[in-house]
Amino acid sequence: MQSIELSRNIGIHAANRIRHNSAMSRIICIANQKGGVGKTTTAVNLSVGLARAGERVLLIDLDPQCNATSGVGASPAEVHPLLIQTPLRDSVLETGWDNLRLLPGSRSFVDVDRLERGEPSDAEVLKRHLHAGIANFDFILIDCPPSLGQLTQTALTASTEVLMPIQCEFYAMEGLTQMIHVIRDVMHRQDGRLTFGGILLTMYDPRLELTREVDTEVREFFGDIVFDTVIPRDVAVSEAPSHGLSVLDYAPRSRGSRAYIELCMEVLERD
């Protein structure tokens, strides 16, 4: 019942809120150079939650593993849509959720190599595609590969904010520091267009002393940048992708579902 009530609260909040600038879409790059931190899981569940709140959402899969694509029940594209000279809208797919659309990823080695080489023309294609189709969406979420390579940097350059999930583990701060340097470099090049959307603690287990230590250290150092919401360790969150569902649909009463609904509310409030 708590998850159902939270879903209702998201809808009420979205209906009542006033955008600071209704003409502006929020382009959120979800990135971390480490794998297994809940990046794609967050991209999928946040996208579904925002769509449920009545927001028009586009999920872009830039990770060659294409887990965000399969996570919403779709199949990878033969050629990545960002590498073909057609309008973005021609490659966008409908999903099983109202208001949520997908730009699928591609597992093609040729595509991956070309995207990772970061040819200037390819970097501009992403920005041009986004700007051309931006009026159709309130939120564009970009799921990046687990690296600090050119593809992630290109996504950061095209975004308005970055959301970084980090796992509550020993090396969390070390990886966070490396990522912060890349984000700051992009911020300087973009003259303030990119902002820090927030740091999200994932796989959170309050029973573990290490989890509590990481939580304290990250919050003391970064302050309000860190989301109040934490994503708990929950088997339902891990199982949902194998069914092509978000955890909000697969296990709506689970702790993971409640956490992602609360994250959606925080993201909406930070507008």
Contacts in CASP RR format, 6 or more apart in sequence:
PFRMAT RR
TARGET T0000
AUTHOR 0000-0000-0000
METHOD contacts of the structure
MODEL  1
MQSIELSRNIGIHAANRIRHNSAMSRIICIANQKGGVGKTTTAVNLSVGL
ARAGERVLLIDLDPQCNATSGVGASPAEVHPLLIQTPLRDSVLETGWDNL
RLLPGSRSFVDVDRLERGEPSDAEVLKRHLHAGIANFDFILIDCPPSLGQ
LTQTALTASTEVLMPIQCEFYAMEGLTQMIHVIRDVMHRQDGRLTFGGIL
LTMYDPRLELTREVDTEVREFFGDIVFDTVIPRDVAVSEAPSHGLSVLDY
APRSRGSRAYIELCMEVLERD
1 253 0 8 1.000
2 253 0 8 1.000
2 258 0 8 1.000
3 248 0 8 1.000
3 252 0 8 1.000
3 253 0 8 1.000
3 254 0 8 1.000
3 257 0 8 1.000
3 258 0 8 1.000
3 261 0 8 1.000
4 252 0 8 1.000
4 253 0 8 1.000
6 258 0 8 1.000
6 261 0 8 1.000
6 262 0 8 1.000
6 265 0 8 1.000
7 52 0 8 1.000
7 248 0 8 1.000
7 252 0 8 1.000
7 261 0 8 1.000
9 265 0 8 1.000
10 49 0 8 1.000
10 52 0 8 1.000
10 53 0 8 1.000
10 261 0 8 1.000
10 264 0 8 1.000
10 265 0 8 1.000
10 268 0 8 1.000
11 52 0 8 1.000
11 53 0 8 1.000
11 54 0 8 1.000
13 53 0 8 1.000
13 265 0 8 1.000
13 268 0 8 1.000
13 269 0 8 1.000
14 53 0 8 1.000
14 54 0 8 1.000
14 55 0 8 1.000
14 268 0 8 1.000
17 268 0 8 1.000
17 271 0 8 1.000
19 271 0 8 1.000
20 271 0 8 1.000
24 160 0 8 1.000
25 134 0 8 1.000
25 135 0 8 1.000
25 137 0 8 1.000
25 138 0 8 1.000
25 139 0 8 1.000
25 140 0 8 1.000
25 160 0 8 1.000
26 138 0 8 1.000
26 139 0 8 1.000
26 140 0 8 1.000
26 160 0 8 1.000
26 161 0 8 1.000
26 271 0 8 1.000
27 130 0 8 1.000
27 134 0 8 1.000
27 139 0 8 1.000
27 140 0 8 1.000
27 142 0 8 1.000
27 158 0 8 1.000
27 159 0 8 1.000
27 160 0 8 1.000
27 161 0 8 1.000
28 46 0 8 1.000
28 139 0 8 1.000
28 140 0 8 1.000
28 141 0 8 1.000
28 142 0 8 1.000
28 159 0 8 1.000
28 160 0 8 1.000
28 161 0 8 1.000
28 162 0 8 1.000
28 163 0 8 1.000
28 197 0 8 1.000
28 267 0 8 1.000
29 142 0 8 1.000
29 144 0 8 1.000
29 152 0 8 1.000
29 155 0 8 1.000
29 156 0 8 1.000
29 158 0 8 1.000
29 159 0 8 1.000
29 161 0 8 1.000
29 162 0 8 1.000
29 163 0 8 1.000
30 39 0 8 1.000
30 42 0 8 1.000
30 43 0 8 1.000
30 46 0 8 1.000
30 141 0 8 1.000
30 142 0 8 1.000
30 143 0 8 1.000
30 144 0 8 1.000
30 162 0 8 1.000
30 163 0 8 1.000
30 164 0 8 1.000
30 165 0 8 1.000
31 39 0 8 1.000
31 144 0 8 1.000
31 152 0 8 1.000
31 155 0 8 1.000
31 156 0 8 1.000
31 162 0 8 1.000
31 163 0 8 1.000
31 164 0 8 1.000
31 179 0 8 1.000
32 39 0 8 1.000
32 146 0 8 1.000
32 164 0 8 1.000
32 165 0 8 1.000
32 166 0 8 1.000
32 175 0 8 1.000
32 179 0 8 1.000
33 146 0 8 1.000
33 147 0 8 1.000
33 148 0 8 1.000
33 152 0 8 1.000
33 175 0 8 1.000
33 178 0 8 1.000
33 179 0 8 1.000
33 182 0 8 1.000
34 146 0 8 1.000
34 166 0 8 1.000
34 167 0 8 1.000
34 171 0 8 1.000
34 175 0 8 1.000
35 146 0 8 1.000
36 146 0 8 1.000
36 167 0 8 1.000
37 146 0 8 1.000
37 165 0 8 1.000
37 166 0 8 1.000
37 167 0 8 1.000
37 202 0 8 1.000
37 203 0 8 1.000
38 165 0 8 1.000
38 167 0 8 1.000
38 202 0 8 1.000
38 203 0 8 1.000
38 231 0 8 1.000
39 143 0 8 1.000
39 144 0 8 1.000
39 146 0 8 1.000
39 165 0 8 1.000
40 63 0 8 1.000
40 65 0 8 1.000
40 67 0 8 1.000
40 68 0 8 1.000
40 71 0 8 1.000
40 143 0 8 1.000
40 241 0 8 1.000
41 202 0 8 1.000
41 231 0 8 1.000
41 237 0 8 1.000
41 241 0 8 1.000
41 247 0 8 1.000
42 163 0 8 1.000
42 165 0 8 1.000
42 200 0 8 1.000
42 202 0 8 1.000
42 231 0 8 1.000
42 260 0 8 1.000
42 263 0 8 1.000
43 59 0 8 1.000
43 68 0 8 1.000
43 141 0 8 1.000
43 142 0 8 1.000
43 143 0 8 1.000
44 59 0 8 1.000
44 68 0 8 1.000
44 71 0 8 1.000
44 72 0 8 1.000
44 143 0 8 1.000
44 241 0 8 1.000
44 246 0 8 1.000
45 237 0 8 1.000
45 246 0 8 1.000
45 247 0 8 1.000
45 248 0 8 1.000
45 260 0 8 1.000
45 263 0 8 1.000
46 141 0 8 1.000
46 163 0 8 1.000
46 260 0 8 1.000
46 263 0 8 1.000
46 264 0 8 1.000
46 267 0 8 1.000
47 57 0 8 1.000
47 59 0 8 1.000
47 72 0 8 1.000
47 100 0 8 1.000
47 139 0 8 1.000
47 141 0 8 1.000
47 246 0 8 1.000
48 72 0 8 1.000
48 97 0 8 1.000
48 100 0 8 1.000
48 246 0 8 1.000
48 248 0 8 1.000
48 249 0 8 1.000
49 246 0 8 1.000
49 248 0 8 1.000
49 260 0 8 1.000
49 261 0 8 1.000
49 264 0 8 1.000
50 57 0 8 1.000
50 138 0 8 1.000
50 139 0 8 1.000
50 141 0 8 1.000
50 264 0 8 1.000
50 267 0 8 1.000
50 268 0 8 1.000
51 57 0 8 1.000
51 97 0 8 1.000
51 98 0 8 1.000
51 99 0 8 1.000
51 100 0 8 1.000
52 97 0 8 1.000
52 99 0 8 1.000
52 248 0 8 1.000
52 264 0 8 1.000
53 264 0 8 1.000
53 268 0 8 1.000
54 98 0 8 1.000
54 99 0 8 1.000
55 99 0 8 1.000
55 138 0 8 1.000
55 139 0 8 1.000
55 268 0 8 1.000
56 99 0 8 1.000
56 136 0 8 1.000
56 137 0 8 1.000
56 138 0 8 1.000
56 139 0 8 1.000
57 99 0 8 1.000
57 100 0 8 1.000
57 101 0 8 1.000
57 137 0 8 1.000
57 138 0 8 1.000
57 139 0 8 1.000
57 140 0 8 1.000
57 141 0 8 1.000
58 92 0 8 1.000
58 101 0 8 1.000
58 102 0 8 1.000
58 103 0 8 1.000
58 136 0 8 1.000
58 137 0 8 1.000
58 139 0 8 1.000
58 140 0 8 1.000
58 141 0 8 1.000
59 68 0 8 1.000
59 72 0 8 1.000
59 95 0 8 1.000
59 100 0 8 1.000
59 101 0 8 1.000
59 102 0 8 1.000
59 103 0 8 1.000
59 141 0 8 1.000
59 143 0 8 1.000
60 102 0 8 1.000
60 103 0 8 1.000
60 140 0 8 1.000
60 141 0 8 1.000
60 142 0 8 1.000
60 143 0 8 1.000
61 67 0 8 1.000
61 68 0 8 1.000
61 69 0 8 1.000
61 102 0 8 1.000
61 103 0 8 1.000
61 104 0 8 1.000
61 105 0 8 1.000
61 143 0 8 1.000
62 82 0 8 1.000
62 105 0 8 1.000
62 115 0 8 1.000
62 142 0 8 1.000
62 143 0 8 1.000
62 144 0 8 1.000
62 145 0 8 1.000
62 151 0 8 1.000
62 152 0 8 1.000
62 155 0 8 1.000
63 105 0 8 1.000
63 143 0 8 1.000
63 144 0 8 1.000
63 145 0 8 1.000
63 146 0 8 1.000
64 105 0 8 1.000
64 106 0 8 1.000
64 107 0 8 1.000
64 111 0 8 1.000
64 112 0 8 1.000
64 145 0 8 1.000
65 107 0 8 1.000
65 145 0 8 1.000
66 76 0 8 1.000
66 104 0 8 1.000
66 105 0 8 1.000
66 106 0 8 1.000
66 107 0 8 1.000
67 143 0 8 1.000
67 241 0 8 1.000
68 102 0 8 1.000
68 105 0 8 1.000
68 143 0 8 1.000
69 75 0 8 1.000
69 76 0 8 1.000
69 102 0 8 1.000
69 104 0 8 1.000
69 105 0 8 1.000
70 76 0 8 1.000
70 241 0 8 1.000
70 244 0 8 1.000
71 241 0 8 1.000
71 244 0 8 1.000
71 245 0 8 1.000
72 95 0 8 1.000
72 96 0 8 1.000
72 97 0 8 1.000
72 100 0 8 1.000
72 102 0 8 1.000
72 244 0 8 1.000
72 246 0 8 1.000
73 95 0 8 1.000
73 96 0 8 1.000
73 244 0 8 1.000
73 245 0 8 1.000
74 93 0 8 1.000
74 95 0 8 1.000
74 102 0 8 1.000
74 104 0 8 1.000
75 104 0 8 1.000
76 104 0 8 1.000
76 105 0 8 1.000
76 106 0 8 1.000
76 107 0 8 1.000
77 91 0 8 1.000
77 104 0 8 1.000
77 105 0 8 1.000
77 106 0 8 1.000
78 106 0 8 1.000
78 108 0 8 1.000
79 106 0 8 1.000
79 108 0 8 1.000
79 111 0 8 1.000
80 105 0 8 1.000
80 106 0 8 1.000
80 108 0 8 1.000
80 111 0 8 1.000
80 115 0 8 1.000
81 88 0 8 1.000
81 91 0 8 1.000
81 92 0 8 1.000
81 103 0 8 1.000
81 104 0 8 1.000
81 105 0 8 1.000
81 106 0 8 1.000
81 129 0 8 1.000
82 103 0 8 1.000
82 115 0 8 1.000
82 122 0 8 1.000
82 125 0 8 1.000
82 126 0 8 1.000
82 129 0 8 1.000
83 111 0 8 1.000
83 114 0 8 1.000
83 115 0 8 1.000
83 122 0 8 1.000
83 125 0 8 1.000
84 91 0 8 1.000
87 129 0 8 1.000
87 132 0 8 1.000
87 133 0 8 1.000
88 103 0 8 1.000
88 129 0 8 1.000
88 130 0 8 1.000
88 132 0 8 1.000
88 133 0 8 1.000
89 133 0 8 1.000
89 136 0 8 1.000
91 103 0 8 1.000
91 104 0 8 1.000
92 101 0 8 1.000
92 102 0 8 1.000
92 103 0 8 1.000
93 101 0 8 1.000
93 102 0 8 1.000
93 103 0 8 1.000
93 104 0 8 1.000
94 101 0 8 1.000
94 102 0 8 1.000
95 101 0 8 1.000
95 102 0 8 1.000
101 137 0 8 1.000
106 112 0 8 1.000
114 122 0 8 1.000
115 122 0 8 1.000
115 150 0 8 1.000
115 151 0 8 1.000
116 149 0 8 1.000
116 150 0 8 1.000
116 151 0 8 1.000
117 150 0 8 1.000
118 150 0 8 1.000
118 151 0 8 1.000
118 154 0 8 1.000
122 154 0 8 1.000
123 150 0 8 1.000
123 154 0 8 1.000
123 157 0 8 1.000
126 154 0 8 1.000
126 155 0 8 1.000
126 158 0 8 1.000
127 157 0 8 1.000
127 158 0 8 1.000
130 140 0 8 1.000
130 158 0 8 1.000
134 140 0 8 1.000
142 155 0 8 1.000
142 158 0 8 1.000
142 159 0 8 1.000
144 151 0 8 1.000
144 152 0 8 1.000
144 155 0 8 1.000
145 151 0 8 1.000
145 152 0 8 1.000
148 178 0 8 1.000
148 179 0 8 1.000
148 182 0 8 1.000
152 182 0 8 1.000
153 182 0 8 1.000
153 186 0 8 1.000
156 162 0 8 1.000
156 182 0 8 1.000
156 183 0 8 1.000
156 186 0 8 1.000
156 194 0 8 1.000
157 186 0 8 1.000
157 189 0 8 1.000
157 190 0 8 1.000
157 194 0 8 1.000
159 194 0 8 1.000
160 193 0 8 1.000
160 194 0 8 1.000
160 195 0 8 1.000
161 194 0 8 1.000
161 195 0 8 1.000
161 196 0 8 1.000
161 197 0 8 1.000
161 198 0 8 1.000
162 183 0 8 1.000
162 194 0 8 1.000
162 195 0 8 1.000
162 196 0 8 1.000
162 197 0 8 1.000
162 198 0 8 1.000
163 197 0 8 1.000
163 198 0 8 1.000
163 199 0 8 1.000
163 200 0 8 1.000
163 267 0 8 1.000
164 176 0 8 1.000
164 179 0 8 1.000
164 183 0 8 1.000
164 198 0 8 1.000
164 199 0 8 1.000
164 200 0 8 1.000
165 199 0 8 1.000
165 200 0 8 1.000
165 201 0 8 1.000
165 202 0 8 1.000
165 231 0 8 1.000
166 172 0 8 1.000
166 175 0 8 1.000
166 176 0 8 1.000
166 199 0 8 1.000
166 200 0 8 1.000
166 201 0 8 1.000
166 202 0 8 1.000
166 214 0 8 1.000
166 218 0 8 1.000
167 202 0 8 1.000
167 203 0 8 1.000
168 201 0 8 1.000
168 202 0 8 1.000
168 203 0 8 1.000
168 204 0 8 1.000
168 205 0 8 1.000
168 208 0 8 1.000
168 210 0 8 1.000
168 211 0 8 1.000
168 214 0 8 1.000
168 215 0 8 1.000
169 203 0 8 1.000
169 210 0 8 1.000
169 214 0 8 1.000
170 210 0 8 1.000
172 214 0 8 1.000
172 218 0 8 1.000
173 214 0 8 1.000
173 217 0 8 1.000
173 218 0 8 1.000
173 221 0 8 1.000
176 199 0 8 1.000
176 218 0 8 1.000
183 194 0 8 1.000
183 196 0 8 1.000
186 194 0 8 1.000
187 194 0 8 1.000
187 195 0 8 1.000
196 225 0 8 1.000
197 225 0 8 1.000
197 270 0 8 1.000
198 225 0 8 1.000
198 226 0 8 1.000
198 227 0 8 1.000
199 218 0 8 1.000
199 222 0 8 1.000
199 225 0 8 1.000
199 226 0 8 1.000
199 227 0 8 1.000
200 226 0 8 1.000
200 227 0 8 1.000
200 229 0 8 1.000
200 230 0 8 1.000
200 231 0 8 1.000
200 263 0 8 1.000
201 214 0 8 1.000
201 215 0 8 1.000
201 218 0 8 1.000
201 226 0 8 1.000
201 227 0 8 1.000
201 230 0 8 1.000
201 231 0 8 1.000
202 230 0 8 1.000
202 231 0 8 1.000
203 231 0 8 1.000
203 232 0 8 1.000
203 233 0 8 1.000
204 211 0 8 1.000
204 215 0 8 1.000
204 230 0 8 1.000
204 231 0 8 1.000
204 232 0 8 1.000
204 233 0 8 1.000
205 211 0 8 1.000
205 232 0 8 1.000
205 233 0 8 1.000
206 212 0 8 1.000
215 230 0 8 1.000
218 226 0 8 1.000
219 226 0 8 1.000
227 263 0 8 1.000
227 266 0 8 1.000
228 262 0 8 1.000
228 266 0 8 1.000
229 259 0 8 1.000
229 262 0 8 1.000
229 263 0 8 1.000
229 266 0 8 1.000
230 259 0 8 1.000
231 237 0 8 1.000
231 256 0 8 1.000
231 259 0 8 1.000
231 260 0 8 1.000
231 263 0 8 1.000
232 255 0 8 1.000
232 256 0 8 1.000
232 259 0 8 1.000
234 247 0 8 1.000
234 254 0 8 1.000
234 255 0 8 1.000
234 256 0 8 1.000
234 259 0 8 1.000
236 247 0 8 1.000
236 250 0 8 1.000
236 251 0 8 1.000
236 254 0 8 1.000
236 255 0 8 1.000
236 256 0 8 1.000
236 257 0 8 1.000
237 247 0 8 1.000
237 254 0 8 1.000
237 256 0 8 1.000
239 250 0 8 1.000
239 251 0 8 1.000
240 246 0 8 1.000
240 247 0 8 1.000
240 249 0 8 1.000
240 250 0 8 1.000
240 251 0 8 1.000
243 250 0 8 1.000
246 260 0 8 1.000
247 254 0 8 1.000
247 256 0 8 1.000
247 257 0 8 1.000
247 260 0 8 1.000
248 257 0 8 1.000
248 260 0 8 1.000
248 261 0 8 1.000
251 257 0 8 1.000
END
